[in-house]
């Protein structure tokens, strides 16, 4: 059922356009607004309160699964949660606009689209790396969480990474108020909450990012990527994005004449696409041997 759910949702995600209001980003925004309205989330949020915010919805869904204990209900929950949490149509659209601007050699527009992809300084040299990280957060990590922990795992990971994104935006809203989403209100100074959620995500990302980079080695240049992957096994300081991009760049060698605003992002995007296919093949094999339901 795990494999079937993944294949159905990924196929639908490619051929249909998901309304933004049904994406996890918008739903977590409403969730945060609800919590702020009741003073359950503020700038002094403790580790315990952050963990409760992240785990409570997952626990609720887990209880629902236990109560109904029905294959159809479980299948419906899997499809619904994966549809909400998997993929990022906004990023796909921004990437398409970025490539169109790059073909026109409109580098100012490229820089603006780079900012929309998450590069605060609009650096065109970091577009490929940011796309690798976005793919990990929106696809690879969600798939791994689903395979390892089921629907509750997907909810835990998705809420945690969106909560991190919101707290980072809010911490900067005094200087850049126009960058804060309309549905996220309240005090902009979230320094304590930002520190806590960063620590939580550092732990949550530890296994998924290392499993994802195994795929990079398999579908890319294995020996070169291995030199970055092995140290990451005992590295407790580097963040997920650093490890991910280091292995990805090593796995997909970019020639000197390809290090431009078009070739390098496209090469790295092809790498992450091959990696997602590899992950689906791995899930298929695990399903056949009975390791995954």
N, C-alpha and C positions, 0 to 999 in steps of 0.2 A: 504493500500500500504506500510505503514511503516513496519508492521510485515512481509509481504511477502518479502520485500527487505532484511530485516535482515536475514530471514530464508534462502533465496537463497544464499546470500553472505557467511554466516557462513557455509553452507553446502559445497559450492565450496571451501572455505578456508581450509576445513578439508580434502577434497579428491583430491585437486590439489596443485601443488607447484608453489607459486607465485615467479616470477623472482624478484630479489632484486631491479632492476632498476624501478620496478613499485610499490615499497613500499614508503610510505610517507617519510621515513627517507632519501632516495636517492633524491626524488623530492625536498624536502625542502633544502637539501644540494646544489642542483643546483640553487635554488631560492636565497639562501644566497650568493652564488658565484656571481650571476647576480647583486645583490644589492651592494656587496662589489666592484665589478668592476666599478660601477657608483658612488661610495662613498656615497651611501644611507644608508649604515649600517657600523658603525665603533665603536670604543671603547667609544665614547662620545655620543652614541645614546640616545636621550631623550625619555621620556615616550610617547610623542606624536608620534614620529617616529616609536617606537616599536609597538604601537597600530595600526598605519597605515599599517605597514608591516604585521601584523596579520590579520587585518580586510579587507584589500583591495581585496585579492582573494575571500573571502567569499562574499563581496559586488558584485563583478563581476559575480559570479555564481548566486546570488540572482536576479540581473538585467536580466540575461539570462532567468531565470525561468519566470520572469514577462513578458519579451518580447514575448517568445513563448507561454506561458500560455497553455501548452499542456500536457496532462497526460502522453503520451509516452515519451516526452522529460524529464519530471520530474522523471519518473521511471528509465530512462536510466542514468540520472545524479545521482540518488540515488545509483544505482548498481555500477556505476563507482567509485564514491567517497568512498563508503563503502569498495569496493574491495581494494582501495589504502590505506585507513586509518585503516581498521580493521585488527587486528591480527599482529603477529610478527613471521614469519617463522624462522628467525635467532635465536631468543630466544628458540623456540621449539627445534631446532637442538642442540643448546648449552646445553639445559637441558637434552636431551637424552644422549649426550656425558658425561655429569656430572654423570648421574645415572650409566652409564656403567663403568666409572672410580671408582665410589663408590663401586660397586659390586666387582670390582677387588681389592678394598682396596688400590687403587693408590691415596693417599691423596694429593700428590703434583699436580697431574693432576686435582683433584677435586678443589684445590685452584685456579689453572689457569682458569678452567671453571667458578668458582665463580667470578673471575675478569671479565670474558667476560659477565657475567650476570649483572654486574654493581657494584659489591662489590670491591671497590678500593683496600682494604687490603687483599682480598681473604679469608675473614673470613668464615669458613664453617658454623658457628652458625647463620649466617645471610642470608643463601641461601633461606630458606623458606620465610622469610620476603620480600626479594627482588623479589621473584617470585610473591608474592601477589601484590606488587606494580606494577610490569610489567603488570600483568593481568589487573589491574585496568586501567593503562594508555592505553593499547592496545585494550582492549575489553569493560570493564564496563563503563568507562567514555565516550568512543566513542558512545556506545549504548544510554546512557543517553542524551548526546548532540544531537544525532539524533532524539530521541523521543521528546525532549523539543524544539529544534530549527531547526530541519530538516537538510538538506545538508549544509547550511551556518554554523550551529552550529558545525557540524563535522569538517569542514575546519578550523574554528576558533580554536577549541580545539587542533586539530592535529598539526597545524602550531605552535601554542604557545608552546606546550610541546616539539616539536622537536627543536624549536628555543632555548628553555631553555637548552636542552641537548647539542646543538652545542656551546652555549656561555660558558657552564661549561667546555667543552672539550678545547675550545680555551683559557680559562683563565689558564689552566694547561699546555699548549703546550710548554712553555719555558722550563719546567722541564721534560715533557714527550712528545716530538715532535712526537714520533712514534704512539701515540694514537690518533692523529688528522686525520680525514678522508681526503682522497686525494682531494675530491671535495670542501673542505672548505679551502679557502686560505685567505690571508690578515694578518693584524696585529693580533698577538696572545693575546695581552693584552686587554681583553674585560671586565674589572672589572665593569665599569659603566653600560654597557649593561647587564651584568650578574645580577647586583643588581636590575635593572629595570624589567627584565623578571621574576625574582623570585617573585617580588611584584605582577606582573600581574598574574602569575600562582597561587599565593596564593589566589587571588580573584576568578579566573576562577574555581579552584578546590573546592571551598567552598561547593557548592551544590552537585556536583557529588560524592564527597567522602563520604558525609553524607548519601546520598541515597544508595550508594554501601554498606555501613556498615549496613544499615537497612536489606539488604539481608543477610549479615553475621549472624545477630541476628535470622532471620527467619529460615535459613537452619542450624544454629548451636545451641549453648547453649544460649538461649535468655536472661535469667536473668543475667547470668555472663557477657555477652557482653553489656547488657544494662547499667551496672555500668560504662562502659567506653564511651558508645555512648552519654548518656545524658550530661555529662560535655562538650563533643565536640560541642554541640549546641551553647554554649556561649563562646567557646574557640577561640579567634581570633589570638592567638600566635602560637600554634602548627601547623606544616606543615602537608600536606596531608598524607605523608608517615607515620608519627608518629601516626596519628589518625587511619589510615587504618590498620596498623600492630597491634596496641594495641587491637582494636576490634576483628581482625581476630584471634589473639592468644587466646583471652578470649573466643571467640565463638567456637573454636576447641581445646579443652584441650588436651595437649600432655603429656602423662605419662613420668615419669622420665627416664624410660628405652627406651623411643622412641625419646629422644632428641639427635639424632645423624644425620649424614650427609645424611642418606637415609630416615628414617621414618618421621622426622619432615617436610622436604620439600614435601614429597608425601602427607602427611595428609593435609597440608595447600593448596596444589594444588587441592586436592579433594574438599576442601571447596570452593575455588573460582570457580571451575567447577559447583558445585551445585548452586552457586550464579548466574552464567550466565543463567542456566536453569530457576531459579526463576525469573530472570529479563524478560526472554522471555515469561514466563507464565503471568507475570504482564502486559507486553505489550499486550498479547492476550486478557486479561480481559478488559484492557482499550480500546482496539479496539472494542470489542463486545458491550461495553456500550456507544461507540461513543466519548470517550474522546480523542482518537488518530485516525487520519485519516488512 
